[in-house]
């Protein structure tokens, strides 16, 4: 990658590689940079509180969802 997050390059490359639309993807992240990158790429972002970021910092970025652990976010994705 030439540009680090929050630049959307990495997500744009995944979208291109998979041949899908950004509206059919979901990105799971644990930092404000993840949410910003997803927003910049037009991808929905679900946040998991597994990283170093405080919950309040993640919520300020307005993710599509916020989960306490990977089990909860996995369940949400599987029910979609």
C-alpha positions in Angstrom: 0.0 0.0 0.0 1.2 3.4 -0.8 -1.0 5.2 1.7 -1.7 4.2 5.3 -5.2 4.3 6.9 -7.3 6.4 7.1 -6.7 6.6 3.3 -9.2 4.3 1.7 -6.6 2.6 -0.7 -6.5 -0.7 1.1 -10.3 -1.1 1.1 -10.5 0.1 -2.4 -8.1 -2.6 -3.5 -10.1 -5.3 -1.7 -13.3 -4.1 -3.4 -11.6 -4.2 -6.8 -10.0 -7.6 -6.1 -13.3 -9.1 -5.0 -15.3 -7.4 -7.8 -18.0 -6.3 -5.4 -19.6 -2.9 -4.6 -18.6 -1.0 -1.5 -22.2 -1.3 -0.4 -22.0 -5.1 -0.3 -19.0 -5.1 2.1 -18.6 -4.6 5.8 -15.3 -3.8 7.4 -14.6 -4.8 11.0 -12.2 -2.4 12.8 -11.1 -1.5 16.3 -9.7 2.0 15.8 -10.9 5.5 14.7 -8.6 5.1 11.7 -10.4 2.0 10.6 -13.8 3.8 10.7 -12.4 6.8 8.8 -10.9 4.5 6.1 -14.2 2.7 5.8 -16.2 5.9 5.5 -13.8 7.2 2.9 -14.2 4.0 0.8 -18.0 4.0 1.2 -17.9 0.8 3.2 -20.0 0.1 6.3 -17.8 -0.3 9.4 -18.5 -2.3 12.5 -16.3 -1.6 15.5 -15.1 -4.1 18.1 -13.6 -3.0 21.4 -10.5 -5.1 21.1 -7.9 -2.5 20.3 -6.3 0.4 22.3 -9.0 2.9 21.4 -11.5 4.0 24.0 -15.1 3.2 23.3 -16.0 6.9 23.4 -13.4 7.6 20.7 -14.8 4.8 18.5 -18.4 6.0 18.9 -17.5 9.6 18.0 -16.5 8.3 14.5 -20.1 6.9 14.0 -19.5 3.3 13.0 -22.5 1.4 11.7 -22.3 -0.8 14.8 -20.3 -1.1 18.0 -19.6 -4.5 19.8 -17.8 -5.5 22.9 -16.1 -8.6 21.5 -15.5 -10.5 18.3 -18.2 -13.1 19.1 -20.9 -10.4 19.1 -19.8 -8.8 15.9 -19.5 -12.2 14.2 -23.1 -13.0 15.3 -24.3 -9.7 13.8 -22.6 -10.4 10.5 -24.0 -14.0 10.3 -27.5 -12.8 10.9 -27.4 -10.3 8.1 
